[in-house]
Amino acid sequence: MADIHSNLAAFQSVLGDVAVRGGVAEIWCLGDVVGYGPDPGQCIELLGQYEHVCVAGNHDWAAINKLDTAYFNPPAAAACHWTAQQLTDEDRDYLAHLPLTIKKGDFTLVHGSPREPIWEYLLSVGEAEENRARFKTKFCLVGHSHVPLVFKYSEGSRCSLSPLSDGEEVVLGEARLIINPGGVGQPRDGDPRASYAIYDEETRMVTLHRVAYDIKATQKKMIKQGLPMPLVTRLSYGM
């Protein structure tokens, strides 16, 4: 899962869906646990209750002053400054020690891209081609764009790009792949439901899942905390 973004209601709904499906051995979090939403500390705490690994995202770094918010748009920067004020010393220590890259078996885990783990958005075939040689494992998992998709590399030709929809299965075969499970806390593909994926080690398949959650509850919290209205309204539309 990726881009929880301090959205506790969405995160809880995803974890509930995981439990209904039989649970998982480990959560692989692809960064941006915090930022944008109203519950940064609670999301860090909840993630810590599960066996997990997590890489650093740009909002995770910005919240602890490892990244200059001058590179953010005004609503995102404002949310980052608010988030920084909510974190405990323990929260900051957790975020400060997140690695940029993690390797788990055949998978490389990053937030943005293998080439630029913090900042680069992988949304085009051209960008994926430029990252082809930047990871050594067979598969790569990314977040950051909040859009569920898969890039498939073919021998002797350019890679292909396919969006991923609810319930769609990606078979892990001979081809190298970059997979994005979409965003938990702030989807941006026009579907406001939280997005995540489950990797089944036995069947060698990654399945995308969408989960409805109480969007209005999150929005009410954001308004109460004075977070920027564009961040509030976009949750309704998944954009």
N, C-alpha and C positions, 0 to 999 in steps of 0.2 A: 504494500500500500504506500501511497505517496500523498504529500500535501494535505495533512490533517488540518493544518492552519487554525489551530486553537478553536476548532468547531467540535465541542464536546458531544453535542447531540448527534452529529453525523458519525463521529468516531464510535460512540456507544452503539449506534444502530448497526454499524459495520461489524463490530465485535459480536453483537447479538446474532447477526446473520452467520458469521463464522461458526459460532457455537451450534446453531441449528443444523449446519452442514457437517457437523462432526468434529469441529475444532481443527487446529493445526499444531504442528510441533513447534513452530517458531514464526514470529512475525518478522518480515523483512521490510523495514521502513526506509523509504527512499528520500527522506529529508523534508524540511519545512513542517516540522511538528507545530511550530508556532507562527504567528503573523496573521494579520487580517481579522481573526475571530476574537471572541470575548473570553475564552477560557484557556489561556496558554499554560498556566501552572497545572491545572487539572488534567490537561491532555498529556503533559509530560509525566505526571504522576500515574495516570492510567496506563500509559504505555509501559512504564516501569514495572507494572504488576504482571507483565507477560514476558515469557522467554522471547527475546528479540535482539536484533541488531539494527543499527540505524546509521545512516550517513548524514553529513551536514548539508543543509540547504541554504540558499541565500538569505532567507528570512531568519533562520536559526542564527546565522552569523551576524546579521544586522541587529538582532535583539541584544547581542552582547558586545556590540561595537567592534566586531571584527570585520565589518563591511560598512562602507560609507553609504548612508541613505540618500546621498545626493544623486545616486544612480537610480533611485526609485521614483515612480510617479508620486505626486503629492498625497493622494489617499493612502497609498502603500507606505510611504514614509511616515505619515501621521500615525498609522496603525503600529508601525515598528517602534516609534517613540513611546507610544502608550504601552505596548507589550513589554518593553524594557523596564518600565516602572512597576510591572506586576510580578516580575520574576524574583524568586528567592535566590539566595546564594547557592543553594543546592541545584536549583534549576539552571543557573548560569554555568555551574561547574559541569553539569550534564551536557549542555549544548557546546561548551568549550572543548570538550573531549571527543566530540563526534568526528570520525574520520571522513576524508573526502571520498574514499573508495573502499569497498569491501568485496572480497572474493569468497563466494560460497559454492564450492564444487565447480560446475560448468558455468556459473553465473558471475558476472561483474555487476556490482550494485553502485550506482551513482545517482546524484540528484539531477543534474542537467545533462551532461554528455560525458563520454570517456575523455574527450579532448579538453573540455572545460567543465569540471564537475559542478561548479557553483552556478555559472551564469548561462551557459549556452542552451537554447531551446532547440530540440530536435523535432522539427515539424515538416521538413521537406526531404525528398530523396537526395538532393544535393548535399545537404548538411549531414545526412546519414553516410553518404559516400565518403565524405571528408573524415568521418570517424571510423571508417572500416578497419583501419590498421591501428587504431588507438586503444583497442582492448584485445587481450590475448585469449580470453575464454570463448567458448562457442556462443554463449548468449550474454546479453546485457539487459539489465533492467534500469529504466530511467523514470523520472517524474518531471516536475518543473512546469511543463506545459499544461497540465491538468486535462489532457486530452488522451483518451485511451486509443492506442494504435500499435501497429507492429510493422517494423521494417524487416524485409527478408532479403538477404544477400544471396545472389546466384553466381555460380562460377562463370567467369568470362563475360558477365553482363552487369548492368547497373542494378541496384537493389530496387525493390518495389515497396510501396507504402499502402497499407490497408487500415481503415478504421476498425475498432473493435466494438461490438454491440453486446448488450446484456445476454449472458448465456453462451456467448461464442467461445469455442475451444480452439486453442493454438497447440498444434502437435509439435513437439520438439523432436525433430528428425535430424537429417544431415545438414540442412541449411543453417547458417548463422543467422541469428535474429536479435533485434533490439525491440523490447516490449515495454510499453508504457501502460500501467494499469489505470490511468486516469487519476482524478483528484478525489480524496475523501471529503475534504471540508469546503472546497470551492470549485466544483466542476465547471469546465469552460467549453463543453461540446454541445451546448443547447439542451442538455438533459440535467435538471437540477438534482437528481438523485446522486447520492454518494457512490463512488466507483472504486472498486478494488478487484484483485484477482487472487485465485488460489492455485498454487502449483502442486500437482499430485505427482510425487516422486515415482510411484509405481506405474502409473499409466503414461508418464512423461507428457502430461498435458497441463497447460495453463488455461484456466477458465475465468472469463471476466464476469463480474457480478455487479448489478446496480441495486441500491438499497434506498428506499424512501426513509426520510427522517423528518423530525419536527422543525421545519425551516423557520416557521414563525417564532418558535421559542428562541432560536439562535438570534434572529433579527431583533427581538425584543431586548435581549441582553446587550446586543451591540448598540442599540439606540440608547439604552440606559447608561452605557459607559461612554457615550459621546463619540463613538467610532464613526468614520466618514460614511455618509449616506450612500454614495456609489457602491461601497463594499456591502452595505446592507441589502440594497435592492437587487444586485446582481445574483444573489443566492436564489431568488425566485425564478430566474430564467436560465440558470446554469451557463452563464456567459461572463 
